[in-house]
């Protein structure tokens, strides 16, 4: 599975019947990017520091993984993950650890990201439809990924189940990971998400339950805040992080920056993947759910979209390098749509199911990191775009303080974007053919390159505007100083001609000299400020005066206009 070479695209196999197909092992990995909202206190400490300081009472505790903890926990699967990536990506993901002198790197010996994990959630119980039997999934882990210099956090949830019908598995992939219901049917049942969902503890206690059926709560929230309401079970899972519009006091506040449907990875081990039809692969790759007519009997009831729309499905969404009867993991197919990355293979292939060296290990480690990098880059770019919009919304051009804050925000955004570019932005993450192809497919479907160019252009335009505005203000200041100097030169030359003193007050009493000094000082100051106030008109007059094509009468009219009322 790790040999290099060019992949060949093959058409999807066509099976006449996939009903009754069983998914022996299902893994679903959810990745939800969110924007962290600064609280305005101007603290320089990173956001995860507050979770650290919250103490043992906080459900989120920093995860000491194999790269930041004891080297005895470092296994071969972690080594294989590490060497998959190019050096600059390794530094992003894992840091530099300790140097040869025993010193820690600038991020404290870890990667430029921090991982926090909560361990109180053991299982998830969901009802895909009203009246459907509940399905329980094991919660492998629940993590939060924080990043240096970027106000983005990624919620990561990994779920696992065994021996599911293919239709049920497709419905789980389709309905799990919806931050809130997109709508309701005529009977008030939520659509496109689970009818009900619960988080369970290890002893079976219900920790949180979804409220997707409470339509009025979601409608009222959007009407009041012009922002969607996060479903109760997802909001609970993130606490003490709270939504930006929430009245609750939270350690950190977040805001949605992407589609409400969370990006997803899936691993499916089947008895024989060749039993799947083209419609099955389309539904898995595009995560459309099971066929509406028979979600319990498999999905070969027909394509979810028109044939013309799906004519290039295999070329655009399938990585078929290992779709063959040979190799350690025969009949393995990768499906990628940007929003989702799915791998399907044989449950009886030891290499496909191996969690240490096989496809499962690749899925959970290097391929997960590839998926995380792509979606982190997109989320960060959307965050910078959101910051620009927020800065413009707060700008009041008539308020000098607002203008100064706007300039500071734009400069900070520009500096942050530069740091993001040099630390987190790269077009290639690996030279290994499979990892490179999966990353390129994900980036292409997400449109990250075009988004980067757009955000870069917007930030550059805003920064260029501020630079041009600063130059304009400097030029205006130079003009005013030039005008004041020009007209002040007249008085200076006149009074200083041959050292002439119009008033011989050198021998006058001190009080008289102080009075004369004060009076002349006030008069000179007033004249200077008046000249500055009229400097724009006086500058225009000097331009006209230096133009030999303008008549004396026109020059006089401009001179008289200096002292008149300015027209709108």
MIKE-93774 format. One line per 10 residues: number of its first residue (from 1); for each residue x, y, z of C-alpha. Coordinates in nm, 4 decimals. Layout:
<marros>
NUM) X,Y,Z; ...
</marros>
This chain:
<marros>
1) 0.0000,0.0000,0.0000; 0.2951,0.2346,0.0423; 0.4763,0.1792,-0.2877; 0.5154,0.4804,-0.5158; 0.3831,0.5054,-0.8698; 0.1027,0.6447,-1.0789; -0.2523,0.5369,-1.0051; -0.4914,0.4223,-1.2738; -0.8579,0.5054,-1.2716; -1.0927,0.2146,-1.3265
11) -1.4681,0.2227,-1.3748; -1.6831,0.1342,-1.0759; -1.7902,-0.2258,-1.0682; -2.1523,-0.2881,-1.1415; -2.3317,-0.5374,-0.9225; -2.6910,-0.6240,-0.9849; -2.7747,-0.6567,-0.6189; -2.6158,-0.5198,-0.3007; -2.9094,-0.5774,-0.0717; -2.8132,-0.7448,0.2537
21) -2.4521,-0.6315,0.2360; -2.2996,-0.6122,0.5845; -2.0401,-0.3629,0.6979; -1.8245,-0.5664,0.9347; -1.6342,-0.2658,1.0685; -1.7333,0.1004,1.0389; -1.5261,0.3982,1.1462; -1.6556,0.7514,1.1121; -1.4353,1.0506,1.1896; -1.5967,1.3947,1.2178
31) -1.3978,1.7162,1.1940; -1.5811,2.0426,1.2701; -1.3871,2.3683,1.2143; -1.4970,2.6645,1.4273; -1.3727,3.0197,1.4645; -1.2678,3.1338,1.8108; -1.3930,3.4820,1.9011; -1.1513,3.7062,2.0970; -1.3088,3.8448,2.4129; -1.1536,4.1910,2.3678
41) -0.9343,4.1684,2.6784; -0.6237,4.1807,2.4645; -0.4552,3.8866,2.6367; -0.1432,3.7598,2.4641; -0.1800,3.4023,2.5941; -0.3128,3.1389,2.3502; -0.6792,3.0373,2.3861; -0.6067,2.6852,2.5078; -0.4311,2.8316,2.8097; -0.7726,2.8968,2.9636
51) -0.8604,2.5291,2.9376; -0.5304,2.4467,3.1057; -0.6031,2.6915,3.3859; -0.9576,2.5618,3.4341; -0.8176,2.2723,3.6366; -0.9405,1.9153,3.6790; -1.3047,2.0269,3.6825; -1.2887,2.1051,3.3104; -1.3933,1.8086,3.0908; -1.1232,1.9026,2.8383
61) -0.7721,1.8092,2.9458; -0.4574,1.8485,2.7405; -0.3754,1.5248,2.5638; -0.0169,1.4109,2.6063; 0.0218,1.2055,2.2909; 0.2996,0.9855,2.1617; 0.4976,1.2849,2.0343; 0.4793,1.4996,2.3475; 0.4810,1.2312,2.6183; 0.6916,0.9369,2.7153
71) 0.8904,0.7933,2.4233; 0.7843,0.4455,2.5406; 0.4358,0.5184,2.4029; 0.5733,0.5823,2.0549; 0.4835,0.2884,1.8305; 0.5572,0.1888,1.4738; 0.2251,0.3298,1.3472; 0.3257,0.6708,1.4800; 0.6639,0.6386,1.3109; 0.4951,0.5475,0.9807
81) 0.2692,0.8504,1.0159; 0.5644,1.0804,1.0848; 0.7783,0.9713,0.7897; 0.4849,1.0014,0.5486; 0.5154,1.3809,0.5492; 0.7737,1.6224,0.4171; 0.9995,1.7967,0.6727; 0.8133,2.1294,0.6829; 0.4852,1.9438,0.7376; 0.6470,1.7381,1.0126
91) 0.7378,2.0605,1.1911; 0.3786,2.1838,1.1612; 0.2281,1.8606,1.2923; 0.4842,1.7505,1.5477; 0.7196,2.0400,1.6242; 1.0902,1.9898,1.6679; 1.1012,1.8450,2.0171; 1.4302,1.8886,2.1940; 1.7439,2.0045,2.0177; 2.0803,1.8364,2.0412
101) 2.1579,2.0675,2.3346; 1.8484,1.9479,2.5191; 1.6604,2.2731,2.4629; 1.2949,2.2813,2.3692; 1.1787,2.4532,2.0536; 0.9933,2.7839,2.0506; 0.6523,2.6191,2.1014; 0.7636,2.4498,2.4199; 0.8755,2.1210,2.2758; 0.5509,2.0408,2.0926
111) 0.3890,2.0991,1.7575; 0.2393,2.4347,1.6565; -0.0937,2.2888,1.7678; -0.2361,2.1640,2.0945; -0.4788,1.8753,2.1437; -0.7324,1.8566,2.4292; -0.9413,1.5459,2.4933; -1.2492,1.4649,2.6986; -1.2919,1.1112,2.8247; -1.6373,1.1108,2.9815
121) -1.8232,1.0201,2.6591; -1.8080,0.6456,2.5848; -2.0911,0.5790,2.3395; -2.3376,0.7490,2.1086; -2.6950,0.6285,2.0603; -2.8881,0.7546,1.7586; -3.2292,0.7088,1.6004; -3.1855,0.7859,1.2273; -3.5625,0.8048,1.1645; -3.8787,0.8345,1.3668
131) -3.9717,0.4853,1.4802; -3.6381,0.3373,1.3765; -3.4456,0.1076,1.6068; -3.1639,0.2854,1.7933; -2.8053,0.2296,1.6825; -2.5195,0.2456,1.9318; -2.1659,0.3441,1.8330; -1.8526,0.3379,2.0423; -1.6862,0.6769,2.0882; -1.3166,0.6151,2.0236
141) -1.2148,0.9679,2.1234; -1.3308,1.3300,2.1315; -1.0578,1.5912,2.0725; -1.0113,1.9643,2.0222; -0.7266,2.0864,1.7996; -0.5900,2.4374,1.8648; -0.3289,2.6146,1.6506; -0.0677,2.8835,1.7153; -0.1496,3.2298,1.5762; -0.4799,3.1167,1.4221
151) -0.8169,3.1672,1.5941; -0.9533,2.8330,1.4758; -1.0398,2.5191,1.6706; -1.1308,2.1797,1.5197; -1.3613,1.9389,1.7006; -1.2695,1.5791,1.6210; -1.5027,1.2888,1.7059; -1.4240,0.9292,1.6071; -1.7043,0.6689,1.6173; -1.6954,0.2927,1.5655
161) -1.9545,0.0206,1.5015; -1.9580,-0.3457,1.3985; -2.1816,-0.5577,1.1747; -2.4178,-0.2991,1.0309; -2.6358,-0.3297,0.7266; -2.4977,-0.1191,0.4400; -2.8110,0.0955,0.4268; -2.7887,0.1688,0.7995; -2.4190,0.2547,0.7635; -2.4957,0.4944,0.4785
171) -2.7638,0.6645,0.6870; -2.5223,0.7001,0.9786; -2.2610,0.8617,0.7545; -2.5256,1.0909,0.6056; -2.7042,1.1998,0.9244; -2.4285,1.2050,1.1860; -2.2329,1.5282,1.2074; -2.5104,1.7813,1.1487; -2.4602,2.0775,1.3806; -2.8325,2.1562,1.3695
181) -3.1371,2.0448,1.1696; -3.1663,2.2146,0.8290; -3.5448,2.1848,0.8332; -3.8516,1.9881,0.9371; -4.1247,1.8009,0.7528; -4.4960,1.8731,0.7793; -4.5178,1.6591,1.0926; -4.2404,1.8533,1.2656; -3.9784,1.5786,1.2302; -3.6214,1.6983,1.1643
191) -3.4889,1.6308,0.8166; -3.1424,1.5134,0.7024; -3.0208,1.4642,1.0597; -3.0900,1.2043,1.3266; -3.4395,1.2023,1.4680; -3.2746,1.1812,1.8081; -2.9182,1.1421,1.9371; -2.7633,1.0889,2.2793; -2.4175,1.0891,2.4317; -2.3700,0.8108,2.6874
201) -2.1194,0.7551,2.9646; -1.9376,0.4258,3.0191; -2.2121,0.3066,3.2573; -2.4904,0.3933,3.0109; -2.6003,0.7203,3.1690; -2.7357,0.9781,2.9236; -2.5026,1.2785,2.9328; -2.6734,1.4905,2.6671; -2.9633,1.4559,2.4253; -3.0357,1.6299,2.0967
211) -3.3229,1.8767,2.0647; -3.3674,1.8694,1.6867; -3.7433,1.8255,1.7304; -3.7751,2.1612,1.9111; -3.8405,2.3573,1.5948; -3.9545,2.6763,1.7698; -3.6246,2.7087,1.9599; -3.4250,2.7080,1.6372; -3.6635,2.9459,1.4607; -3.6624,3.1928,1.7497
221) -3.2827,3.1879,1.7754; -3.2341,3.2703,1.4064; -3.5023,3.5408,1.4247; -3.3301,3.7059,1.7223; -2.9607,3.6589,1.6509; -2.9447,3.6063,1.2729; -2.7320,3.3024,1.3500; -2.8194,2.9309,1.3681; -2.8607,2.7550,1.6999; -2.6284,2.4612,1.7652
231) -2.8111,2.1426,1.8649; -2.8062,2.0716,2.2364; -2.5900,1.7579,2.2251; -2.3188,1.9279,2.0156; -2.3284,2.2422,2.2303; -2.2908,2.0278,2.5421; -1.9982,1.8378,2.3927; -1.8050,2.1609,2.3318; -1.8629,2.3148,2.6761; -1.7073,2.5171,2.8386
241) -1.6717,2.6574,2.4864; -1.9994,2.8348,2.4084; -2.1501,2.9845,2.0903; -2.0868,3.3524,2.0316; -2.4543,3.4441,2.0831; -2.5031,3.2253,2.3890; -2.6015,3.3999,2.7154; -2.3867,3.1467,2.9029; -2.0503,3.2383,3.0452; -1.7851,3.0275,2.8772
251) -1.4090,3.0025,2.8847; -1.4018,3.0510,2.5076; -1.6576,3.1585,2.2499; -1.6868,3.0199,1.8987; -1.8695,3.0924,1.5751; -1.9560,2.8746,1.2774; -1.7481,2.9573,0.9679; -1.8333,2.6650,0.7394; -2.1338,2.4639,0.6337; -2.3299,2.3109,0.9215
261) -2.2495,1.9625,0.7901; -1.9217,1.8521,0.9441; -1.6440,1.7177,0.7180; -1.6183,1.3433,0.7568; -1.3936,1.0432,0.7024; -1.5194,0.6851,0.6886; -1.3653,0.3375,0.6876; -1.5815,0.0421,0.5784; -1.4685,-0.3213,0.5896; -1.7012,-0.5507,0.3918
271) -1.7015,-0.9206,0.3093; -1.6679,-0.8439,-0.0621; -1.6526,-0.4814,-0.1837; -1.7172,-0.6071,-0.5379; -2.0753,-0.6726,-0.4321; -2.1329,-0.2991,-0.4187; -2.2855,-0.1399,-0.7256; -2.2057,0.1937,-0.8809; -2.4943,0.3557,-0.6957; -2.3505,0.2304,-0.3648
281) -2.0121,0.3875,-0.4347; -2.1751,0.7119,-0.5447; -2.3772,0.7257,-0.2243; -2.0708,0.6514,-0.0147; -1.8397,0.8916,-0.1963; -2.0861,1.1817,-0.2031; -2.2424,1.0825,0.1330; -2.5998,1.1021,0.0139; -2.7507,0.8431,0.2466; -2.9238,0.5186,0.1614
291) -3.1829,0.4857,-0.1120; -3.5061,0.6492,0.0037; -3.7195,0.3488,-0.0860; -3.5295,0.0908,0.1188; -3.2667,0.2207,0.3609; -3.2543,-0.1154,0.5377; -3.1842,-0.3307,0.2298; -2.8803,-0.1651,0.0758; -2.8580,0.1169,-0.1749; -2.8598,-0.0375,-0.5224
301) -3.2075,0.1041,-0.5840; -3.0715,0.3612,-0.8285; -2.8346,0.6523,-0.8589; -2.9033,0.9480,-0.6262; -2.8431,1.1978,-0.9092; -2.8778,1.2091,-1.2856; -2.6426,0.9895,-1.4892; -2.5137,1.2897,-1.6816; -2.4152,1.4627,-1.3581; -2.2286,1.1489,-1.2447
311) -2.0661,1.0707,-1.5787; -1.7177,1.1617,-1.4492; -1.7666,1.0324,-1.0940; -1.4869,0.7754,-1.1149; -1.2396,1.0224,-1.2633; -1.3120,1.2990,-1.0122; -1.3839,1.1130,-0.6898; -1.2235,0.7669,-0.7009; -0.8653,0.6654,-0.6262; -0.8514,0.3144,-0.7713
321) -0.4856,0.2327,-0.7533; -0.5565,-0.0659,-0.5270; -0.8834,-0.1777,-0.6829; -0.7498,-0.5157,-0.7989; -0.7436,-0.8745,-0.6858; -0.3721,-0.8586,-0.5992; -0.1815,-0.6931,-0.3211; -0.1932,-0.7078,0.0570; -0.5322,-0.5347,0.0665; -0.7176,-0.6378,-0.2518
331) -1.0213,-0.4478,-0.3783; -0.9506,-0.1342,-0.1773; -1.1061,0.1853,-0.3097; -1.0701,0.5433,-0.1861; -1.3475,0.7951,-0.2468; -1.2922,1.1677,-0.1981; -1.5290,1.4622,-0.2419; -1.3519,1.7225,-0.0302; -1.6247,1.7135,0.2298; -1.5645,1.3414,0.2779
341) -1.2866,1.0856,0.2426; -1.4037,0.7229,0.2411; -1.2082,0.3984,0.2108; -1.3751,0.0641,0.1347; -1.2036,-0.2735,0.1474; -1.2190,-0.6395,0.2365; -1.2867,-0.7413,0.5968; -1.0960,-1.0694,0.5471; -0.7768,-0.8912,0.4343; -0.5452,-0.8759,0.7321
351) -0.3552,-0.5765,0.6002; -0.6749,-0.3792,0.5404; -0.7939,-0.4334,0.8995; -0.4569,-0.3948,1.0712; -0.4544,-0.1023,1.3136; -0.0757,-0.0955,1.3462; 0.0622,-0.1204,0.9914; -0.2314,-0.1640,0.7565; -0.4981,0.0454,0.5891; -0.6839,0.1089,0.9164
361) -0.3646,0.2518,1.0671; -0.3139,0.4697,0.7589; -0.6757,0.5849,0.7764; -0.6515,0.6847,1.1438; -0.3073,0.8442,1.1267; -0.1479,0.9895,0.8084; -0.4725,1.0082,0.6087; -0.6504,1.1738,0.8996; -0.3696,1.4286,0.9213; -0.3975,1.4933,0.5468
371) -0.7703,1.5548,0.5879; -0.7097,1.7748,0.8935; -0.4464,1.9898,0.7171; -0.6714,2.0593,0.4188; -0.9726,2.1548,0.6298; -0.7617,2.3570,0.8720; -0.6213,2.5582,0.5813; -0.9697,2.6261,0.4485; -1.1036,2.7181,0.7929; -0.8109,2.9532,0.8569
381) -0.8662,3.1301,0.5250; -1.2369,3.1695,0.5990; -1.1447,3.3027,0.9427; -0.9230,3.5745,0.7904; -1.2013,3.6664,0.5492; -1.4452,3.6831,0.8401; -1.2082,3.9107,1.0324; -1.1973,4.1540,0.7399; -1.5759,4.1648,0.7214; -1.6064,4.2150,1.0982
391) -1.3509,4.5003,1.0901; -1.5417,4.6743,0.8113; -1.8716,4.6358,0.9977; -1.7279,4.8100,1.3053; -1.5718,5.0949,1.1060; -1.7192,5.4438,1.1526; -1.5296,5.6876,0.9304; -1.6592,5.9842,1.1347; -1.5074,5.8467,1.4550; -1.1300,5.8915,1.4774
401) -1.1053,5.6192,1.7417; -1.2956,5.3752,1.5198; -1.0631,5.4542,1.2291; -0.7569,5.3876,1.4445; -0.9007,5.0556,1.5668; -0.9839,4.9614,1.2076; -0.6259,5.0271,1.1006; -0.4890,4.8190,1.3882; -0.7233,4.5299,1.3054; -0.6300,4.5316,0.9369
411) -0.2578,4.5476,1.0176; -0.2973,4.2601,1.2663; -0.4905,4.0579,1.0069; -0.2181,4.1225,0.7498; 0.0555,4.0163,0.9920; -0.1424,3.7058,1.0947; -0.1931,3.6096,0.7308; 0.1811,3.6380,0.6684; 0.2514,3.4090,0.9637; -0.0127,3.1641,0.8418
421) 0.1420,3.1613,0.4933; 0.4933,3.0890,0.6152; 0.3959,2.8389,0.8831; 0.0860,2.6549,0.7618; 0.0490,2.7051,0.3872; 0.1943,2.4452,0.1510; 0.0809,2.2793,-0.1715; 0.2406,1.9419,-0.1071; 0.2486,1.7449,0.2153; 0.4111,1.4201,0.1019
431) 0.6032,1.2614,-0.1813; 0.4498,0.9192,-0.1190; 0.2123,0.8745,-0.4133; -0.1006,0.7738,-0.2261; -0.0739,1.0466,0.0383; 0.0059,1.3072,-0.2273; -0.2908,1.2036,-0.4426; -0.5390,1.2081,-0.1539; -0.4250,1.5525,-0.0428; -0.4447,1.6903,-0.3952
441) -0.7942,1.5478,-0.4435; -0.9146,1.6970,-0.1144; -0.7631,2.0384,-0.1859; -0.9022,2.0423,-0.5386; -1.2558,1.9615,-0.4293; -1.2419,2.2180,-0.1469; -1.1139,2.4904,-0.3820; -0.8488,2.5952,-0.1317; -0.6042,2.7422,-0.3846; -0.8671,2.9768,-0.5282
451) -0.9809,3.0704,-0.1769; -0.6232,3.1472,-0.0732; -0.5718,3.3717,-0.3768; -0.8991,3.5536,-0.3058; -0.8267,3.6138,0.0632; -0.4687,3.7158,-0.0119; -0.5913,3.9686,-0.2687; -0.8495,4.1122,-0.0294; -0.6012,4.1513,0.2538; -0.3418,4.2996,0.0160
461) -0.5994,4.5449,-0.1226; -0.6967,4.6519,0.2273; -0.3350,4.6909,0.3315; -0.2547,4.8834,0.0101; -0.5455,5.1156,0.0840; -0.4079,5.1835,0.4327; -0.0611,5.2472,0.2871; -0.2054,5.4818,0.0263; -0.4099,5.6594,0.2918; -0.0991,5.7054,0.5073
471) 0.0916,5.8476,0.2095; -0.1990,6.0799,0.1324; -0.2039,6.2065,0.4885; 0.1719,6.2564,0.4823; 0.1449,6.4436,0.1532; -0.1270,6.6675,0.2961; 0.0903,6.7370,0.5982; 0.3836,6.8280,0.3741; 0.1588,7.0615,0.1717; 0.0365,7.2372,0.4847
481) 0.3880,7.2760,0.6202; 0.5048,7.4079,0.2825; 0.2245,7.6662,0.2694; 0.2909,7.7812,0.6246; 0.6626,7.8043,0.5490; 0.6020,8.0005,0.2271; 0.3802,8.2604,0.3857; 0.5824,8.2679,0.7068; 0.8880,8.3398,0.4959; 0.7357,8.6727,0.3966
491) 0.7141,8.7930,0.7552; 1.0522,8.6465,0.8459; 1.2356,8.8237,0.5625; 1.0474,9.1472,0.6188; 1.1118,9.1736,0.9923; 1.4659,9.0429,0.9683; 1.5795,9.2704,0.6848; 1.9175,9.4153,0.7861; 1.8441,9.3134,1.1440; 1.5685,9.5776,1.1585
501) 1.3716,9.6118,1.4816; 1.0430,9.7952,1.4305; 0.9930,9.8283,1.8040; 1.2948,9.9289,2.0107; 1.1828,9.7664,2.3330; 1.5105,9.6119,2.4409; 1.5446,9.8559,2.7305; 1.1751,9.8552,2.8241; 1.0636,9.7275,3.1645; 1.0391,9.3505,3.2044
511) 0.6628,9.3546,3.2442; 0.6206,9.5455,2.9166; 0.8512,9.3115,2.7305; 0.6635,9.0060,2.8694; 0.3360,9.1571,2.7628; 0.4626,9.2316,2.4115; 0.6083,8.8814,2.3858; 0.2837,8.7211,2.4962; 0.0755,8.9289,2.2587; 0.2999,8.8613,1.9610
521) 0.3145,8.4927,2.0542; -0.0647,8.4646,2.0596; -0.0966,8.6617,1.7345; 0.1679,8.4501,1.5594; 0.0115,8.1262,1.6828; -0.3333,8.2341,1.5677; -0.1951,8.3390,1.2301; -0.0134,8.0071,1.1923; -0.3239,7.8033,1.2736; -0.5320,8.0183,1.0423
531) -0.2794,7.9607,0.7647; -0.2965,7.5857,0.8292; -0.6765,7.6005,0.8146; -0.6543,7.7770,0.4789; -0.3569,7.5712,0.3594; -0.5542,7.3695,0.1040; -0.6909,7.6841,-0.0638; -0.3563,7.8587,-0.0335; -0.1913,7.5561,-0.1941; -0.4393,7.5780,-0.4813
541) -0.3619,7.9491,-0.5097; 0.0112,7.8786,-0.5279; -0.0542,7.6269,-0.8067; -0.2548,7.8866,-1.0004; 0.0017,8.1573,-0.9284; 0.2794,7.9414,-1.0761; 0.0766,7.8712,-1.3926; 0.1828,8.1205,-1.6610; -0.1218,8.0400,-1.8733; -0.3605,8.1844,-1.6135
551) -0.4387,8.5577,-1.6373; -0.3755,8.8036,-1.3556; -0.7495,8.8539,-1.3122; -0.8084,8.4804,-1.2691; -0.5235,8.4620,-1.0201; -0.6798,8.7484,-0.8268; -1.0164,8.5708,-0.8224; -0.8516,8.2609,-0.6800; -0.6764,8.4752,-0.4181; -1.0056,8.6311,-0.3154
561) -1.1632,8.2865,-0.3064; -0.9139,8.1814,-0.0412; -1.0883,8.4056,0.2105; -1.4422,8.3352,0.0955; -1.6787,8.0577,0.1999; -1.5988,7.7104,0.0704; -1.8594,7.5698,-0.1661; -1.9873,7.2117,-0.1356
</marros>
